Amino acid sequence: MTNERWRVVVTRRLPAPVEAALMATGVDAVFNPTDEPLDAAALGRTAREADLVVCTVSDRIPPAFFDPPIRARALVNFGVGVDHIPLALAREAGVIVTNTPDVLTDDTADLTMLLLLAAMRRASEGERELRDGRWVGWAPTHMLGARLTGKTLGIIGLGRIGTAVARRASRGFDMDVQYFARGEHTIEGVPLRRCATLEQLLESSDAVSVHVASTPDTRHMLGAREFALMRRDAVLVNTARGDIVDEAALIAALEAGTIAGAGLDVYTREPMVPPELVRLPQVTLLPHLGSATRETRVAMGERALANIVAIMAGREPPDRVA
């Protein structure tokens, strides 16, 4: 590392061990005292005030960030997805972009299983009934859900997280796992069936779980046409990115009974959640908790720090995406 003192702006508060480790590197670290998301103007200013910016999924990096004069040499993203960063503009401006892969796989897969169970067994609906004082006691036909064990799970996208979900579903719940992805995949000890088309997967799954990245090609990948193909007793789970699902179409499908339920951890315009989704009893809603464990958030920080140290030393960062 050079003797140069880098100015590093961190857009959101990070776990205390991560902030301490960053300051121990000798950088001039600037933290966000309010922990409120920065607006576009404030994010744009960081490009002229910092040598390196640590950003998060809540930071929609504006195109103006890359307008000259620009001081920032790198954007270190605290998270895997980088759909909030204009990568093409970053490349043109010579700004390095990194992310934090691998370390959040297990926690996001665990949360996916939680949402699958909640959606199939109507857990959130039942909890609301109890908390509202509307539960009048056990009854043979009260709030019947569907069994998860032994059912068919359709996974859209079989990357790290999709693979981890497949293992949990197959080994833990004896589910038949099928997937739709660009290539052939194998998972040791997990029988897999590849669907040639998305339509085939939707028509033959009891539960569908989304695990693709947000790109122009995947935006609204699931809309009215796709929901109409699903079984009426099927559920949808999304722990990937909100804009992969057409929220208006999902709401219409749930209201019409086209599908039975949904479990969502991500939304198109976070933190805004459509009020129609909030009102629907058969939907489990979580506030983007996929990686929200102490262990993973610290591990994400360690991964980000490794990229920061490499960049400051003039080395290729281990997790460069642009």
N, C-alpha and C positions, 0 to 999 in steps of 0.2 A: 504494500500500500504506500502511496506517496505521502509526503508531509503536508500536502494540500488539505485544508480543512473544508470538507464538503458541507453545504447547507442542505439539510434534508427536511422537507415538509411532509408531515403525516396527516392525512385528511381526517381520520377518525381515531379515537382512542383505541389502543391495542392492549392486550393483557399486560399487566404490570411487568412480568418477567421479560416480555418482548421489548417493551420500552426501555427497561434497564439495560438489556443487552445491546440495544441500538446506541444508547448514550455511551456505553462502554467502548464503542469503536472509536470514539473521539470526534464524531461528527457534531456539527451545530444542528441539533434536532429541534424542530418546531412542531409542537403538538397542538391539536385542536382542543382548546379548553372547554368548549361547550359540548363537544361530541355531536353537534348537529351537522347534517350534510351540508356541504358547501354548495352555493348556487353556481351557475355557469360563470358569472363574472369573477367570483372568488377563485374558482378552479383555474380560470384563465390567468389570473394574477400569479398563481403558484409557478406557472411556466417561466415567469420573468423574475421570480424571487428565489427560486430554489435550483440547486444543481441536480437534485433527484427528488421525485415525488412518490410517496407511498400512497396508493389509492385503493379503493374498495369497490365492490359491486354497486354500492349506493352512489358512486360518483360517475355521473354521465359526462365523460370528458368531452368538452365542446370542441368543434373544429378550430375555433379561434385559439385554442391552447397552443396550436402549432404555428401560429402566425409569427413572423419575425417582428422584433428581435426576441429570440427565445433563449433562455439560459439553461433550462432543464435538459439534461442529457439522458435521463431515463425515467420511465414510469414502472415502478415495482408494484404489481397488483397483488393485494392480499386476498387471494382466492384463485380459483381455476379459470372460470369463465372470463373472457375478455371482450364480450360483445358490447360492453359500454365504452370501449376505447376504439377510435377510428384507426385501425392498424395501418391502413394504406397511407394515411396522412403522417403517422408516426415514422414509417419507413422513409417517406419523402423528406421529412425534417431531420432524419438521422437520430431519432429518439429511440433508445432501446426500450423494449417492453418485455417484462417477465411475469410469470404467474407462480402459483404454488400447487403443483399437481401431486397426486399420490396420497398425501397425508389425510385428506378428508373423505376418502373412499368408503371406509368402514362405517363411519358415523352417518353418512348420507344413505348408505344401504340399510342400516338399522332403522333410520327414520322412514324409509320407504316401506319396510315391513310393518312398522307401526301404523302408517296410513292405510296400507292394504287391510290390515286387521280391523282398524277403526271403520273403514268404509264398508267392508263386508258384514261386520257384526253390529253396525249402527251404534258404535260406542259413543260418539259425540252427541248424537240425538238422545241417547239414553241418559247421558250425564246432564244435558240441559233439562230434560224432563224432571230428573231428580232434584237438581239445584233449584228449579222453579217451583218446587213443591207440588208438581202435578202427578207424581207417581202414587198410585193407590194400592200397590202390592202386586205380588207375583200372580201371573195368569198364564194358562197354557198357550194362548195365542198372542201374548204381549210382545210387541216389538221384535218380531222374528227376523233375523238376518240370514246370512248364508255362510256355510262352512267354507273356510279357506283351505284346509287340508284336503289334498287330493284333487284340487281343481286345476285348471289350465291357466297359467300366467303367460301373457304375451308381453315381451320386452321389446321396446322400440329403441334400438341402439345398444350394442353390446360392447361398450368400452369398459373402463375400469369399474365404474359404479354399476352398470348393467350386469357385468359379470359377477360382482359381489352379491347383487340381489338374486341372481340366478342360483348361486350356491346356497344362500339362505332359504330360498323358496323350495328348492329340490331336497336339500338335506334336512331342513328343519320342519317342512310342512308337506313333504311328499308330493309336491306340485309337479305337474307336467309343464316343462318350460319350453316355450317356443319364442323365436325372435325374428325381427326384421332388421336387417343391417346390410351394408354395402358388400361385405365379404363373408366368407365362411368362417365360423368360429368353433372352437372346441374348448370345453372346460373339463379338466380331469375329474372323473367321478360324478359328472352331471350329464345325464342324457339330454341332448338338445335337439330341437327340430327347427330347421330354418324355413321360414315362410318366404315364398318367392315374391310376394307382394304385400304391401301394407294392408290391403283389403282382405287378403286371406287371413292375416293375423287377427284383424278386428272381428271378423266373422266367427272365429273359432276360439276366442279367449273368454274366460270367465272374469278375468281382471287384466287390465292393460296398464303398464308402467312405462313412463317416458324417461329416456336417458340419452337424448341426443343434444348436441350443442345448438345454441341459438345462432342461426345463419339466415341470410335471405332465403335460402332454399327450404329451411325448416319452419319459417314463420307461418303460423296458422296451418301447420301440417295436419292438425286435427280440427276439423270444422264440422259443419252441419252434415255434409255428405258422409264423413267418416263416422260420426256418431250414429247415423242412421244404419250403418252396417253392423254396429255392435249389438250384442244380445241385450234384451231388455233387463235382464237381471245382472248384467256386468257392471263393473265399476272402473273408474279411471283414476290413476294416481300420477301426479306430476311433481317431481323434485328436481327437475332440470332447469328450465327457464319458462317464465310465464307466457311469452309471446309465441311459443310453439303451439299453444292451444288458443283457438278463437274463443275468448271468454263469453262473448254474446251467444255464440252457437252452443257452447256448453250449458249456459244458463237455460236456453230454450229447450235443450235435450233433457235436462233434469226436470224442468217444469212440466214437460210433456210426458215424462216417464219413459223416454226413449232409452235411457240408461238408468240404472238403479241408484248410483251414487258416485261420489268423487272424494278424493283426498288430495289436498293441494298445499304445497309449501312455498310456491312461487306464483307471481302475478305479473301481468303485463306492465302495469304502471305502479310498481311498488314505491311507497307503502300504501297506495290507494288500492282498495279492494272493492269491486262492484258491490253495492248494497244488496243487489239481488242474490249474489252468492252468500252473503252473510245471513240473509233471511231463510235460505233453503235449509231445511233440517237435515237432509240426507248428505250434506257436505261437511267434511272435516277440514278446517282451515287452520294452518299454522303460520306464524310470522317468520318465514324463511329461516328455519332452524336446522337445516340440513347438516351443517358442520359445527353446530353450537354445543360443543363440549369443551371443557377446560383443556383437556388433553390435545384436541385437534387444533383449537385456536392458537395454542402455544406452539404446536408443531408447524402450523402455517407461518407463524412469525419467524420461527427458526429458518424455515425455507426461504422466506423473503429476505431475511438477514444474510443468508448465504449468497443470494443474488446481489445484494447491496455491496457486500465486501468484495465480490469478484469484479463488479463494475468499477468500484473505486480503485481497485488494483490494476485496472486495465486488462483484466482477463475476460474471457467469454463467460457470461453467467450461465449457470447450469440449467436454468428454466426459461431460456429466451424464446419468445413467441414472435417477436418482430424486431 
